[in-house]
């Protein structure tokens, strides 16, 4: 909803401008969308594995390390 407000429409982020000037390709996800938030994407990949094992701490560390850059 906020994304469509006049204050947010067609506003370039400083990061977008910096990346464009350096010809760096960056994936920008929709603003204010919780399901497309970076940490949510990583957690969705790791959650099923971490919830099945008894040793939760060990499992979370292992599964988070298994998240590749392609998933981020």
Legacy VTK file of the C-alpha trace (Angstrom):
# vtk DataFile Version 3.0
C-alpha trace
ASCII
DATASET POLYDATA
POINTS 72 float
0.000 0.000 0.000
2.722 2.471 0.927
4.551 1.598 -2.267
1.766 3.244 -4.295
1.724 6.490 -2.302
3.105 9.576 -4.028
6.001 9.810 -1.581
7.295 6.389 -2.669
6.403 6.121 -6.372
9.323 6.537 -8.783
11.797 7.363 -6.024
15.257 5.982 -6.698
17.161 4.704 -3.698
20.691 5.941 -3.130
21.829 2.344 -3.494
20.027 2.031 -6.844
21.749 5.153 -8.141
25.161 3.996 -6.914
24.753 0.540 -8.446
23.545 1.960 -11.758
26.518 4.317 -11.985
28.902 1.367 -11.456
26.918 -0.897 -13.820
26.292 -3.386 -11.008
23.204 -5.573 -11.257
21.290 -5.779 -7.975
17.956 -7.456 -7.277
15.601 -5.058 -5.540
12.546 -6.736 -4.059
9.206 -4.949 -3.667
9.213 -2.517 -0.781
7.272 -3.425 2.367
6.595 -7.043 1.304
7.311 -9.378 4.236
7.317 -12.593 2.174
9.994 -11.214 -0.133
12.235 -9.969 2.656
15.790 -11.321 2.437
15.835 -13.070 5.821
12.431 -14.643 5.159
13.747 -16.231 1.958
16.693 -17.740 3.819
14.509 -18.922 6.690
12.025 -20.618 4.339
14.847 -22.708 2.922
16.204 -23.714 6.319
13.030 -24.001 8.391
11.844 -27.509 7.379
15.217 -29.064 8.170
15.747 -27.233 11.434
12.332 -28.128 12.805
12.766 -31.885 12.273
15.925 -32.485 14.308
16.421 -32.723 18.044
19.570 -30.644 18.096
18.035 -27.392 16.884
21.047 -25.125 17.370
23.408 -27.369 15.404
20.845 -27.842 12.691
20.110 -24.146 12.267
23.808 -23.346 11.872
24.306 -26.137 9.333
21.252 -25.252 7.289
22.000 -21.527 7.273
25.470 -22.330 5.989
23.863 -24.359 3.206
22.021 -21.337 1.812
23.789 -20.391 -1.403
24.234 -16.942 -2.889
21.740 -17.932 -5.601
19.019 -18.128 -2.947
19.816 -14.680 -1.559
LINES 1 73
72 0 1 2 3 4 5 6 7 8 9 10 11 12 13 14 15 16 17 18 19 20 21 22 23 24 25 26 27 28 29 30 31 32 33 34 35 36 37 38 39 40 41 42 43 44 45 46 47 48 49 50 51 52 53 54 55 56 57 58 59 60 61 62 63 64 65 66 67 68 69 70 71
